[in-house]
Amino acid sequence: MWYDTLVDGSIFREWIANNARRGASSRIAHLLCEFGVRLEAAGLGEKLNYELPMTQEQLADCTGLTSVHVNRSLKSLEANGDITRSKRAVAIANWAKISSTADFGDAYLHLPASATSS
């Protein structure tokens, strides 16, 4: 139980930093990266191509932004070639580029090494 508490604390600290220190596009990119990594680790999808079951209002709630700002940030990520969207499907074109934009590293998730390799 203690290990799970420490992992939860690690994730909590990362999200405090995400919402307090990163810009809007970086916040959204970070969320998309984490969502993809978690889906792949759970065997429910691929980190580069998945269905995002969240509305822009829900993304706004997660990132502390307005839904209008989320919409603009998603369009910015698309314009930069980081992602493509089709309805609720998200495809990440270049993992290295979007993870750099997001300042994303998955170590804070404490996933097994086999889940994070690729």
Biopython code that builds the backbone (N, CA, C, O; Angstrom):
import numpy as np
from Bio.PDB.StructureBuilder import StructureBuilder

atoms = [
    (1, "MET", "N", (0.815, -1.192, 0.000)),
    (1, "MET", "CA", (0.000, 0.000, 0.000)),
    (1, "MET", "C", (0.864, 1.264, 0.000)),
    (1, "MET", "O", (0.526, 2.255, -0.648)),
    (2, "TRP", "N", (1.957, 1.221, 0.716)),
    (2, "TRP", "CA", (2.823, 2.390, 0.810)),
    (2, "TRP", "C", (3.387, 2.744, -0.564)),
    (2, "TRP", "O", (3.467, 3.921, -0.917)),
    (3, "TYR", "N", (3.780, 1.727, -1.345)),
    (3, "TYR", "CA", (4.311, 1.969, -2.691)),
    (3, "TYR", "C", (3.270, 2.685, -3.555)),
    (3, "TYR", "O", (3.592, 3.655, -4.241)),
    (4, "ASP", "N", (2.038, 2.213, -3.522)),
    (4, "ASP", "CA", (0.973, 2.856, -4.305)),
    (4, "ASP", "C", (0.777, 4.310, -3.885)),
    (4, "ASP", "O", (0.523, 5.173, -4.726)),
    (5, "THR", "N", (0.894, 4.580, -2.600)),
    (5, "THR", "CA", (0.768, 5.943, -2.104)),
    (5, "THR", "C", (1.896, 6.815, -2.642)),
    (5, "THR", "O", (1.667, 7.962, -3.024)),
    (6, "LEU", "N", (3.110, 6.276, -2.673)),
    (6, "LEU", "CA", (4.253, 7.022, -3.198)),
    (6, "LEU", "C", (4.101, 7.294, -4.696)),
    (6, "LEU", "O", (4.439, 8.380, -5.165)),
    (7, "VAL", "N", (3.597, 6.317, -5.442)),
    (7, "VAL", "CA", (3.364, 6.509, -6.877)),
    (7, "VAL", "C", (2.298, 7.582, -7.088)),
    (7, "VAL", "O", (2.457, 8.460, -7.936)),
    (8, "ASP", "N", (1.224, 7.511, -6.325)),
    (8, "ASP", "CA", (0.176, 8.542, -6.424)),
    (8, "ASP", "C", (0.746, 9.923, -6.132)),
    (8, "ASP", "O", (0.400, 10.895, -6.804)),
    (9, "GLY", "N", (1.623, 10.012, -5.127)),
    (9, "GLY", "CA", (2.261, 11.288, -4.799)),
    (9, "GLY", "C", (3.128, 11.794, -5.934)),
    (9, "GLY", "O", (3.155, 12.993, -6.211)),
    (10, "SER", "N", (3.837, 10.890, -6.590)),
    (10, "SER", "CA", (4.684, 11.253, -7.728)),
    (10, "SER", "C", (3.847, 11.818, -8.873)),
    (10, "SER", "O", (4.208, 12.827, -9.478)),
    (11, "ILE", "N", (2.738, 11.166, -9.159)),
    (11, "ILE", "CA", (1.843, 11.626, -10.232)),
    (11, "ILE", "C", (1.224, 12.976, -9.850)),
    (11, "ILE", "O", (1.118, 13.878, -10.682)),
    (12, "PHE", "N", (0.826, 13.100, -8.607)),
    (12, "PHE", "CA", (0.253, 14.356, -8.120)),
    (12, "PHE", "C", (1.247, 15.503, -8.282)),
    (12, "PHE", "O", (0.869, 16.579, -8.745)),
    (13, "ARG", "N", (2.511, 15.295, -7.908)),
    (13, "ARG", "CA", (3.533, 16.348, -8.043)),
    (13, "ARG", "C", (3.729, 16.737, -9.504)),
    (13, "ARG", "O", (3.881, 17.918, -9.815)),
    (14, "GLU", "N", (3.726, 15.759, -10.398)),
    (14, "GLU", "CA", (3.897, 16.056, -11.823)),
    (14, "GLU", "C", (2.746, 16.911, -12.325)),
    (14, "GLU", "O", (2.960, 17.833, -13.113)),
    (15, "TRP", "N", (1.521, 16.619, -11.878)),
    (15, "TRP", "CA", (0.369, 17.386, -12.339)),
    (15, "TRP", "C", (0.312, 18.773, -11.723)),
    (15, "TRP", "O", (-0.197, 19.705, -12.344)),
    (16, "ILE", "N", (0.821, 18.920, -10.523)),
    (16, "ILE", "CA", (0.928, 20.266, -9.940)),
    (16, "ILE", "C", (1.878, 21.096, -10.805)),
    (16, "ILE", "O", (1.583, 22.246, -11.129)),
    (17, "ALA", "N", (3.012, 20.512, -11.176)),
    (17, "ALA", "CA", (3.973, 21.218, -12.044)),
    (17, "ALA", "C", (3.360, 21.479, -13.411)),
    (17, "ALA", "O", (3.552, 22.553, -13.982)),
    (18, "ASN", "N", (2.626, 20.511, -13.939)),
    (18, "ASN", "CA", (2.025, 20.663, -15.259)),
    (18, "ASN", "C", (1.075, 21.855, -15.281)),
    (18, "ASN", "O", (1.138, 22.687, -16.187)),
    (19, "ASN", "N", (0.201, 21.939, -14.289)),
    (19, "ASN", "CA", (-0.800, 23.001, -14.290)),
    (19, "ASN", "C", (-0.277, 24.334, -13.775)),
    (19, "ASN", "O", (-0.891, 25.373, -14.018)),
    (20, "ALA", "N", (0.831, 24.318, -13.076)),
    (20, "ALA", "CA", (1.344, 25.566, -12.519)),
    (20, "ALA", "C", (2.439, 26.204, -13.358)),
    (20, "ALA", "O", (2.577, 27.427, -13.347)),
    (21, "ARG", "N", (3.222, 25.414, -14.085)),
    (21, "ARG", "CA", (4.417, 25.952, -14.721)),
    (21, "ARG", "C", (4.431, 25.878, -16.240)),
    (21, "ARG", "O", (5.250, 26.544, -16.873)),
    (22, "ARG", "N", (3.561, 25.098, -16.834)),
    (22, "ARG", "CA", (3.609, 24.919, -18.285)),
    (22, "ARG", "C", (2.538, 25.758, -18.970)),
    (22, "ARG", "O", (1.495, 26.069, -18.394)),
    (23, "GLY", "N", (2.827, 26.111, -20.211)),
    (23, "GLY", "CA", (1.865, 26.847, -21.021)),
    (23, "GLY", "C", (0.743, 25.930, -21.480)),
    (23, "GLY", "O", (0.797, 24.718, -21.271)),
    (24, "ALA", "N", (-0.262, 26.507, -22.098)),
    (24, "ALA", "CA", (-1.463, 25.766, -22.483)),
    (24, "ALA", "C", (-1.164, 24.610, -23.437)),
    (24, "ALA", "O", (-1.605, 23.487, -23.192)),
    (25, "SER", "N", (-0.427, 24.863, -24.515)),
    (25, "SER", "CA", (-0.138, 23.791, -25.473)),
    (25, "SER", "C", (0.692, 22.691, -24.834)),
    (25, "SER", "O", (0.500, 21.511, -25.125)),
    (26, "SER", "N", (1.611, 23.078, -23.965)),
    (26, "SER", "CA", (2.435, 22.107, -23.267)),
    (26, "SER", "C", (1.599, 21.251, -22.314)),
    (26, "SER", "O", (1.828, 20.047, -22.200)),
    (27, "ARG", "N", (0.639, 21.863, -21.636)),
    (27, "ARG", "CA", (-0.253, 21.117, -20.736)),
    (27, "ARG", "C", (-1.051, 20.073, -21.497)),
    (27, "ARG", "O", (-1.150, 18.918, -21.084)),
    (28, "ILE", "N", (-1.621, 20.506, -22.628)),
    (28, "ILE", "CA", (-2.427, 19.590, -23.436)),
    (28, "ILE", "C", (-1.545, 18.472, -23.991)),
    (28, "ILE", "O", (-1.931, 17.304, -23.965)),
    (29, "ALA", "N", (-0.374, 18.827, -24.486)),
    (29, "ALA", "CA", (0.548, 17.820, -25.024)),
    (29, "ALA", "C", (0.933, 16.815, -23.940)),
    (29, "ALA", "O", (1.014, 15.616, -24.206)),
    (30, "HIS", "N", (1.171, 17.298, -22.721)),
    (30, "HIS", "CA", (1.531, 16.420, -21.607)),
    (30, "HIS", "C", (0.402, 15.442, -21.315)),
    (30, "HIS", "O", (0.641, 14.251, -21.115)),
    (31, "LEU", "N", (-0.816, 15.940, -21.292)),
    (31, "LEU", "CA", (-1.974, 15.083, -21.046)),
    (31, "LEU", "C", (-2.099, 14.020, -22.133)),
    (31, "LEU", "O", (-2.359, 12.854, -21.835)),
    (32, "LEU", "N", (-1.916, 14.417, -23.393)),
    (32, "LEU", "CA", (-2.005, 13.460, -24.496)),
    (32, "LEU", "C", (-0.911, 12.404, -24.410)),
    (32, "LEU", "O", (-1.158, 11.230, -24.687)),
    (33, "CYS", "N", (0.285, 12.811, -24.032)),
    (33, "CYS", "CA", (1.391, 11.850, -23.871)),
    (33, "CYS", "C", (1.086, 10.873, -22.739)),
    (33, "CYS", "O", (1.223, 9.661, -22.906)),
    (34, "GLU", "N", (0.673, 11.400, -21.594)),
    (34, "GLU", "CA", (0.386, 10.521, -20.454)),
    (34, "GLU", "C", (-0.756, 9.565, -20.784)),
    (34, "GLU", "O", (-0.694, 8.381, -20.450)),
    (35, "PHE", "N", (-1.775, 10.067, -21.426)),
    (35, "PHE", "CA", (-2.915, 9.220, -21.778)),
    (35, "PHE", "C", (-2.474, 8.073, -22.686)),
    (35, "PHE", "O", (-2.863, 6.924, -22.480)),
    (36, "GLY", "N", (-1.657, 8.395, -23.692)),
    (36, "GLY", "CA", (-1.165, 7.366, -24.605)),
    (36, "GLY", "C", (-0.302, 6.327, -23.907)),
    (36, "GLY", "O", (-0.461, 5.130, -24.150)),
    (37, "VAL", "N", (0.599, 6.758, -23.054)),
    (37, "VAL", "CA", (1.478, 5.837, -22.333)),
    (37, "VAL", "C", (0.666, 4.933, -21.413)),
    (37, "VAL", "O", (0.913, 3.729, -21.341)),
    (38, "ARG", "N", (-0.295, 5.511, -20.714)),
    (38, "ARG", "CA", (-1.118, 4.706, -19.805)),
    (38, "ARG", "C", (-1.974, 3.694, -20.569)),
    (38, "ARG", "O", (-2.114, 2.552, -20.131)),
    (39, "LEU", "N", (-2.547, 4.098, -21.701)),
    (39, "LEU", "CA", (-3.332, 3.166, -22.517)),
    (39, "LEU", "C", (-2.471, 2.000, -22.985)),
    (39, "LEU", "O", (-2.882, 0.842, -22.911)),
    (40, "GLU", "N", (-1.269, 2.318, -23.469)),
    (40, "GLU", "CA", (-0.378, 1.270, -23.961)),
    (40, "GLU", "C", (0.054, 0.339, -22.823)),
    (40, "GLU", "O", (0.117, -0.876, -23.010)),
    (41, "ALA", "N", (0.347, 0.893, -21.667)),
    (41, "ALA", "CA", (0.768, 0.086, -20.518)),
    (41, "ALA", "C", (-0.354, -0.855, -20.061)),
    (41, "ALA", "O", (-0.093, -1.969, -19.606)),
    (42, "ALA", "N", (-1.593, -0.395, -20.186)),
    (42, "ALA", "CA", (-2.735, -1.210, -19.784)),
    (42, "ALA", "C", (-3.156, -2.184, -20.877)),
    (42, "ALA", "O", (-4.040, -3.013, -20.661)),
    (43, "GLY", "N", (-2.527, -2.091, -22.053)),
    (43, "GLY", "CA", (-2.880, -2.974, -23.165)),
    (43, "GLY", "C", (-4.187, -2.592, -23.828)),
    (43, "GLY", "O", (-4.848, -3.431, -24.440)),
    (44, "LEU", "N", (-4.561, -1.327, -23.708)),
    (44, "LEU", "CA", (-5.844, -0.871, -24.262)),
    (44, "LEU", "C", (-5.704, -0.023, -25.516)),
    (44, "LEU", "O", (-6.701, 0.453, -26.060)),
    (45, "GLY", "N", (-4.477, 0.169, -25.976)),
    (45, "GLY", "CA", (-4.266, 0.980, -27.163)),
    (45, "GLY", "C", (-2.792, 1.207, -27.410)),
    (45, "GLY", "O", (-1.930, 0.627, -26.750)),
    (46, "GLU", "N", (-2.527, 2.058, -28.371)),
    (46, "GLU", "CA", (-1.155, 2.425, -28.711)),
    (46, "GLU", "C", (-0.928, 3.872, -28.310)),
    (46, "GLU", "O", (-1.836, 4.700, -28.386)),
    (47, "LYS", "N", (0.289, 4.165, -27.884)),
    (47, "LYS", "CA", (0.542, 5.532, -27.426)),
    (47, "LYS", "C", (0.551, 6.545, -28.568)),
    (47, "LYS", "O", (0.390, 7.741, -28.324)),
    (48, "LEU", "N", (0.732, 6.100, -29.787)),
    (48, "LEU", "CA", (0.783, 7.023, -30.922)),
    (48, "LEU", "C", (-0.548, 7.196, -31.647)),
    (48, "LEU", "O", (-0.683, 8.072, -32.501)),
    (49, "ASN", "N", (-1.524, 6.365, -31.311)),
    (49, "ASN", "CA", (-2.798, 6.427, -32.018)),
    (49, "ASN", "C", (-3.885, 5.834, -31.127)),
    (49, "ASN", "O", (-3.896, 4.628, -30.883)),
    (50, "TYR", "N", (-4.789, 6.664, -30.645)),
    (50, "TYR", "CA", (-5.817, 6.181, -29.736)),
    (50, "TYR", "C", (-7.048, 7.061, -29.809)),
    (50, "TYR", "O", (-7.028, 8.153, -30.378)),
    (51, "GLU", "N", (-8.121, 6.555, -29.216)),
    (51, "GLU", "CA", (-9.346, 7.330, -29.121)),
    (51, "GLU", "C", (-9.365, 8.029, -27.769)),
    (51, "GLU", "O", (-9.200, 7.393, -26.729)),
    (52, "LEU", "N", (-9.564, 9.327, -27.792)),
    (52, "LEU", "CA", (-9.591, 10.133, -26.574)),
    (52, "LEU", "C", (-11.051, 10.345, -26.178)),
    (52, "LEU", "O", (-11.768, 11.092, -26.845)),
    (53, "PRO", "N", (-11.498, 9.699, -25.107)),
    (53, "PRO", "CA", (-12.928, 9.747, -24.755)),
    (53, "PRO", "C", (-13.322, 10.971, -23.939)),
    (53, "PRO", "O", (-14.268, 10.917, -23.154)),
    (54, "MET", "N", (-12.602, 12.073, -24.121)),
    (54, "MET", "CA", (-12.869, 13.269, -23.327)),
    (54, "MET", "C", (-13.304, 14.417, -24.232)),
    (54, "MET", "O", (-12.832, 14.557, -25.360)),
    (55, "THR", "N", (-14.206, 15.226, -23.712)),
    (55, "THR", "CA", (-14.612, 16.431, -24.434)),
    (55, "THR", "C", (-13.585, 17.530, -24.156)),
    (55, "THR", "O", (-12.737, 17.396, -23.274)),
    (56, "GLN", "N", (-13.675, 18.604, -24.912)),
    (56, "GLN", "CA", (-12.765, 19.725, -24.673)),
    (56, "GLN", "C", (-13.038, 20.361, -23.305)),
    (56, "GLN", "O", (-12.120, 20.894, -22.682)),
    (57, "GLU", "N", (-14.266, 20.310, -22.841)),
    (57, "GLU", "CA", (-14.582, 20.820, -21.508)),
    (57, "GLU", "C", (-13.897, 19.982, -20.438)),
    (57, "GLU", "O", (-13.400, 20.522, -19.450)),
    (58, "GLN", "N", (-13.868, 18.663, -20.627)),
    (58, "GLN", "CA", (-13.192, 17.784, -19.665)),
    (58, "GLN", "C", (-11.679, 17.981, -19.711)),
    (58, "GLN", "O", (-11.016, 17.964, -18.673)),
    (59, "LEU", "N", (-11.136, 18.167, -20.909)),
    (59, "LEU", "CA", (-9.706, 18.472, -21.024)),
    (59, "LEU", "C", (-9.392, 19.788, -20.317)),
    (59, "LEU", "O", (-8.352, 19.924, -19.672)),
    (60, "ALA", "N", (-10.290, 20.744, -20.444)),
    (60, "ALA", "CA", (-10.108, 22.036, -19.777)),
    (60, "ALA", "C", (-10.088, 21.863, -18.260)),
    (60, "ALA", "O", (-9.264, 22.469, -17.575)),
    (61, "ASP", "N", (-10.982, 21.046, -17.743)),
    (61, "ASP", "CA", (-11.015, 20.790, -16.303)),
    (61, "ASP", "C", (-9.718, 20.141, -15.831)),
    (61, "ASP", "O", (-9.214, 20.473, -14.758)),
    (62, "CYS", "N", (-9.178, 19.226, -16.619)),
    (62, "CYS", "CA", (-7.935, 18.531, -16.247)),
    (62, "CYS", "C", (-6.729, 19.460, -16.237)),
    (62, "CYS", "O", (-5.810, 19.288, -15.437)),
    (63, "THR", "N", (-6.738, 20.428, -17.113)),
    (63, "THR", "CA", (-5.556, 21.268, -17.303)),
    (63, "THR", "C", (-5.689, 22.684, -16.739)),
    (63, "THR", "O", (-4.752, 23.477, -16.830)),
    (64, "GLY", "N", (-6.824, 22.996, -16.168)),
    (64, "GLY", "CA", (-7.011, 24.328, -15.593)),
    (64, "GLY", "C", (-7.126, 25.418, -16.637)),
    (64, "GLY", "O", (-6.756, 26.564, -16.384)),
    (65, "LEU", "N", (-7.631, 25.075, -17.801)),
    (65, "LEU", "CA", (-7.804, 26.031, -18.899)),
    (65, "LEU", "C", (-9.286, 26.171, -19.213)),
    (65, "LEU", "O", (-10.111, 25.424, -18.689)),
    (66, "THR", "N", (-9.620, 27.125, -20.065)),
    (66, "THR", "CA", (-10.990, 27.212, -20.567)),
    (66, "THR", "C", (-11.122, 26.299, -21.774)),
    (66, "THR", "O", (-10.123, 25.940, -22.397)),
    (67, "SER", "N", (-12.345, 25.925, -22.105)),
    (67, "SER", "CA", (-12.548, 25.053, -23.266)),
    (67, "SER", "C", (-12.127, 25.760, -24.557)),
    (67, "SER", "O", (-11.683, 25.109, -25.502)),
    (68, "VAL", "N", (-12.262, 27.074, -24.599)),
    (68, "VAL", "CA", (-11.825, 27.841, -25.771)),
    (68, "VAL", "C", (-10.300, 27.750, -25.911)),
    (68, "VAL", "O", (-9.777, 27.578, -27.012)),
    (69, "HIS", "N", (-9.603, 27.866, -24.789)),
    (69, "HIS", "CA", (-8.140, 27.792, -24.813)),
    (69, "HIS", "C", (-7.677, 26.386, -25.189)),
    (69, "HIS", "O", (-6.677, 26.228, -25.889)),
    (70, "VAL", "N", (-8.399, 25.362, -24.726)),
    (70, "VAL", "CA", (-8.087, 23.979, -25.105)),
    (70, "VAL", "C", (-8.237, 23.816, -26.611)),
    (70, "VAL", "O", (-7.383, 23.217, -27.265)),
    (71, "ASN", "N", (-9.319, 24.347, -27.157)),
    (71, "ASN", "CA", (-9.550, 24.262, -28.595)),
    (71, "ASN", "C", (-8.411, 24.916, -29.368)),
    (71, "ASN", "O", (-7.919, 24.350, -30.343)),
    (72, "ARG", "N", (-7.993, 26.091, -28.944)),
    (72, "ARG", "CA", (-6.893, 26.792, -29.614)),
    (72, "ARG", "C", (-5.576, 26.026, -29.479)),
    (72, "ARG", "O", (-4.783, 25.971, -30.419)),
    (73, "SER", "N", (-5.355, 25.444, -28.316)),
    (73, "SER", "CA", (-4.123, 24.685, -28.090)),
    (73, "SER", "C", (-4.086, 23.424, -28.945)),
    (73, "SER", "O", (-3.040, 23.082, -29.498)),
    (74, "LEU", "N", (-5.209, 22.734, -29.057)),
    (74, "LEU", "CA", (-5.274, 21.548, -29.915)),
    (74, "LEU", "C", (-5.022, 21.927, -31.378)),
    (74, "LEU", "O", (-4.311, 21.227, -32.099)),
    (75, "LYS", "N", (-5.612, 23.035, -31.798)),
    (75, "LYS", "CA", (-5.379, 23.502, -33.169)),
    (75, "LYS", "C", (-3.916, 23.875, -33.373)),
    (75, "LYS", "O", (-3.362, 23.630, -34.444)),
    (76, "SER", "N", (-3.293, 24.455, -32.375)),
    (76, "SER", "CA", (-1.871, 24.805, -32.449)),
    (76, "SER", "C", (-1.007, 23.550, -32.557)),
    (76, "SER", "O", (-0.071, 23.506, -33.355)),
    (77, "LEU", "N", (-1.318, 22.535, -31.759)),
    (77, "LEU", "CA", (-0.571, 21.274, -31.829)),
    (77, "LEU", "C", (-0.745, 20.622, -33.206)),
    (77, "LEU", "O", (0.192, 20.027, -33.739)),
    (78, "GLU", "N", (-1.939, 20.737, -33.770)),
    (78, "GLU", "CA", (-2.173, 20.216, -35.126)),
    (78, "GLU", "C", (-1.392, 21.010, -36.164)),
    (78, "GLU", "O", (-0.773, 20.431, -37.056)),
    (79, "ALA", "N", (-1.421, 22.320, -36.048)),
    (79, "ALA", "CA", (-0.723, 23.182, -37.011)),
    (79, "ALA", "C", (0.784, 22.949, -36.975)),
    (79, "ALA", "O", (1.452, 23.056, -38.003)),
    (80, "ASN", "N", (1.320, 22.632, -35.805)),
    (80, "ASN", "CA", (2.756, 22.350, -35.663)),
    (80, "ASN", "C", (3.127, 20.948, -36.122)),
    (80, "ASN", "O", (4.306, 20.597, -36.167)),
    (81, "GLY", "N", (2.120, 20.146, -36.463)),
    (81, "GLY", "CA", (2.390, 18.783, -36.918)),
    (81, "GLY", "C", (2.635, 17.796, -35.790)),
    (81, "GLY", "O", (3.115, 16.688, -36.030)),
    (82, "ASP", "N", (2.309, 18.184, -34.559)),
    (82, "ASP", "CA", (2.499, 17.285, -33.425)),
    (82, "ASP", "C", (1.435, 16.194, -33.382)),
    (82, "ASP", "O", (1.733, 15.040, -33.074)),
    (83, "ILE", "N", (0.197, 16.563, -33.691)),
    (83, "ILE", "CA", (-0.910, 15.605, -33.655)),
    (83, "ILE", "C", (-1.800, 15.783, -34.865)),
    (83, "ILE", "O", (-1.752, 16.802, -35.553)),
    (84, "THR", "N", (-2.611, 14.774, -35.110)),
    (84, "THR", "CA", (-3.735, 14.894, -36.037)),
    (84, "THR", "C", (-4.955, 14.366, -35.285)),
    (84, "THR", "O", (-4.849, 13.448, -34.472)),
    (85, "ARG", "N", (-6.105, 14.958, -35.568)),
    (85, "ARG", "CA", (-7.342, 14.546, -34.916)),
    (85, "ARG", "C", (-8.396, 14.246, -35.953)),
    (85, "ARG", "O", (-8.445, 14.864, -37.016)),
    (86, "SER", "N", (-9.234, 13.294, -35.628)),
    (86, "SER", "CA", (-10.401, 12.979, -36.422)),
    (86, "SER", "C", (-11.484, 12.549, -35.447)),
    (86, "SER", "O", (-11.416, 11.465, -34.867)),
    (87, "LYS", "N", (-12.465, 13.390, -35.274)),
    (87, "LYS", "CA", (-13.498, 13.190, -34.252)),
    (87, "LYS", "C", (-12.807, 13.024, -32.903)),
    (87, "LYS", "O", (-12.204, 13.979, -32.413)),
    (88, "ARG", "N", (-12.874, 11.862, -32.295)),
    (88, "ARG", "CA", (-12.236, 11.652, -30.991)),
    (88, "ARG", "C", (-10.908, 10.915, -31.102)),
    (88, "ARG", "O", (-10.271, 10.650, -30.083)),
    (89, "ALA", "N", (-10.482, 10.582, -32.295)),
    (89, "ALA", "CA", (-9.211, 9.880, -32.477)),
    (89, "ALA", "C", (-8.055, 10.873, -32.485)),
    (89, "ALA", "O", (-8.139, 11.939, -33.095)),
    (90, "VAL", "N", (-6.982, 10.508, -31.803)),
    (90, "VAL", "CA", (-5.773, 11.320, -31.745)),
    (90, "VAL", "C", (-4.623, 10.476, -32.277)),
    (90, "VAL", "O", (-4.433, 9.334, -31.857)),
    (91, "ALA", "N", (-3.865, 11.040, -33.197)),
    (91, "ALA", "CA", (-2.667, 10.378, -33.702)),
    (91, "ALA", "C", (-1.482, 11.302, -33.452)),
    (91, "ALA", "O", (-1.503, 12.471, -33.839)),
    (92, "ILE", "N", (-0.464, 10.780, -32.810)),
    (92, "ILE", "CA", (0.739, 11.548, -32.532)),
    (92, "ILE", "C", (1.729, 11.261, -33.646)),
    (92, "ILE", "O", (2.159, 10.123, -33.833)),
    (93, "ALA", "N", (2.084, 12.301, -34.381)),
    (93, "ALA", "CA", (2.934, 12.147, -35.559)),
    (93, "ALA", "C", (4.389, 11.883, -35.194)),
    (93, "ALA", "O", (5.046, 11.058, -35.827)),
    (94, "ASN", "N", (4.892, 12.570, -34.189)),
    (94, "ASN", "CA", (6.303, 12.462, -33.826)),
    (94, "ASN", "C", (6.403, 12.475, -32.301)),
    (94, "ASN", "O", (6.268, 13.522, -31.669)),
    (95, "TRP", "N", (6.642, 11.289, -31.718)),
    (95, "TRP", "CA", (6.663, 11.178, -30.263)),
    (95, "TRP", "C", (7.749, 12.061, -29.649)),
    (95, "TRP", "O", (7.505, 12.732, -28.647)),
    (96, "ALA", "N", (8.926, 12.066, -30.232)),
    (96, "ALA", "CA", (10.031, 12.861, -29.675)),
    (96, "ALA", "C", (9.669, 14.345, -29.643)),
    (96, "ALA", "O", (9.973, 15.042, -28.675)),
    (97, "LYS", "N", (9.028, 14.819, -30.689)),
    (97, "LYS", "CA", (8.676, 16.240, -30.767)),
    (97, "LYS", "C", (7.602, 16.611, -29.750)),
    (97, "LYS", "O", (7.734, 17.616, -29.051)),
    (98, "ILE", "N", (6.542, 15.813, -29.660)),
    (98, "ILE", "CA", (5.465, 16.167, -28.732)),
    (98, "ILE", "C", (5.902, 15.974, -27.287)),
    (98, "ILE", "O", (5.495, 16.742, -26.416)),
    (99, "SER", "N", (6.718, 14.966, -27.017)),
    (99, "SER", "CA", (7.170, 14.790, -25.635)),
    (99, "SER", "C", (8.121, 15.912, -25.231)),
    (99, "SER", "O", (8.196, 16.271, -24.056)),
    (100, "SER", "N", (8.844, 16.462, -26.196)),
    (100, "SER", "CA", (9.684, 17.623, -25.921)),
    (100, "SER", "C", (8.817, 18.864, -25.662)),
    (100, "SER", "O", (9.076, 19.624, -24.728)),
    (101, "THR", "N", (7.803, 19.058, -26.484)),
    (101, "THR", "CA", (6.858, 20.167, -26.297)),
    (101, "THR", "C", (6.211, 20.082, -24.916)),
    (101, "THR", "O", (6.018, 21.094, -24.241)),
    (102, "ALA", "N", (5.881, 18.858, -24.512)),
    (102, "ALA", "CA", (5.187, 18.638, -23.247)),
    (102, "ALA", "C", (6.128, 18.564, -22.052)),
    (102, "ALA", "O", (5.677, 18.573, -20.907)),
    (103, "ASP", "N", (7.418, 18.492, -22.308)),
    (103, "ASP", "CA", (8.389, 18.247, -21.242)),
    (103, "ASP", "C", (7.989, 16.964, -20.507)),
    (103, "ASP", "O", (7.951, 16.907, -19.278)),
    (104, "PHE", "N", (7.692, 15.933, -21.319)),
    (104, "PHE", "CA", (7.146, 14.683, -20.784)),
    (104, "PHE", "C", (8.217, 13.619, -20.651)),
    (104, "PHE", "O", (8.972, 13.348, -21.584)),
    (105, "GLY", "N", (8.262, 13.036, -19.494)),
    (105, "GLY", "CA", (9.052, 11.840, -19.229)),
    (105, "GLY", "C", (8.166, 10.941, -18.392)),
    (105, "GLY", "O", (7.533, 11.412, -17.448)),
    (106, "ASP", "N", (8.106, 9.671, -18.711)),
    (106, "ASP", "CA", (7.139, 8.800, -18.037)),
    (106, "ASP", "C", (7.642, 8.178, -16.736)),
    (106, "ASP", "O", (6.942, 7.346, -16.157)),
    (107, "ALA", "N", (8.811, 8.545, -16.263)),
    (107, "ALA", "CA", (9.367, 7.947, -15.043)),
    (107, "ALA", "C", (8.449, 8.161, -13.836)),
    (107, "ALA", "O", (8.358, 7.284, -12.977)),
    (108, "TYR", "N", (7.770, 9.307, -13.754)),
    (108, "TYR", "CA", (6.908, 9.597, -12.607)),
    (108, "TYR", "C", (5.722, 8.654, -12.498)),
    (108, "TYR", "O", (5.107, 8.550, -11.437)),
    (109, "LEU", "N", (5.392, 7.960, -13.593)),
    (109, "LEU", "CA", (4.280, 7.008, -13.576)),
    (109, "LEU", "C", (4.660, 5.677, -12.938)),
    (109, "LEU", "O", (3.788, 4.909, -12.532)),
    (110, "HIS", "N", (5.972, 5.400, -12.850)),
    (110, "HIS", "CA", (6.482, 4.170, -12.244)),
    (110, "HIS", "C", (5.889, 2.930, -12.891)),
    (110, "HIS", "O", (5.480, 1.997, -12.200)),
    (111, "LEU", "N", (5.841, 2.920, -14.233)),
    (111, "LEU", "CA", (5.342, 1.768, -14.958)),
    (111, "LEU", "C", (6.461, 0.741, -15.124)),
    (111, "LEU", "O", (7.639, 1.097, -15.096)),
    (112, "PRO", "N", (6.100, -0.521, -15.296)),
    (112, "PRO", "CA", (7.149, -1.524, -15.551)),
    (112, "PRO", "C", (7.950, -1.167, -16.800)),
    (112, "PRO", "O", (7.408, -0.576, -17.734)),
    (113, "ALA", "N", (9.217, -1.514, -16.826)),
    (113, "ALA", "CA", (10.095, -1.178, -17.959)),
    (113, "ALA", "C", (9.531, -1.700, -19.268)),
    (113, "ALA", "O", (9.668, -1.036, -20.295)),
    (114, "SER", "N", (8.904, -2.861, -19.264)),
    (114, "SER", "CA", (8.355, -3.426, -20.503)),
    (114, "SER", "C", (7.203, -2.596, -21.033)),
    (114, "SER", "O", (6.947, -2.606, -22.237)),
    (115, "ALA", "N", (6.501, -1.878, -20.167)),
    (115, "ALA", "CA", (5.366, -1.059, -20.596)),
    (115, "ALA", "C", (5.818, 0.253, -21.218)),
    (115, "ALA", "O", (5.073, 0.851, -21.995)),
    (116, "THR", "N", (7.008, 0.708, -20.897)),
    (116, "THR", "CA", (7.456, 2.007, -21.398)),
    (116, "THR", "C", (8.477, 1.904, -22.509)),
    (116, "THR", "O", (8.896, 2.927, -23.051)),
    (117, "SER", "N", (8.887, 0.708, -22.863)),
    (117, "SER", "CA", (9.878, 0.572, -23.929)),
    (117, "SER", "C", (9.222, 0.751, -25.289)),
    (117, "SER", "O", (8.127, 0.244, -25.528)),
    (118, "SER", "N", (9.882, 1.462, -26.165)),
    (118, "SER", "CA", (9.525, 1.733, -27.570)),
    (118, "SER", "C", (9.704, 3.153, -27.924)),
    (118, "SER", "O", (9.449, 3.543, -29.064)),
]
sb = StructureBuilder()
sb.init_structure("model")
sb.init_model(0)
sb.init_chain("A")
sb.init_seg("    ")
for serial, (resi, resn, name, xyz) in enumerate(atoms, 1):
    if name == "N":
        sb.init_residue(resn, " ", resi, " ")
    sb.init_atom(name, np.array(xyz, "f"), 0.0, 1.0, " ", f" {name:<3s}", serial, name[0])
structure = sb.get_structure()
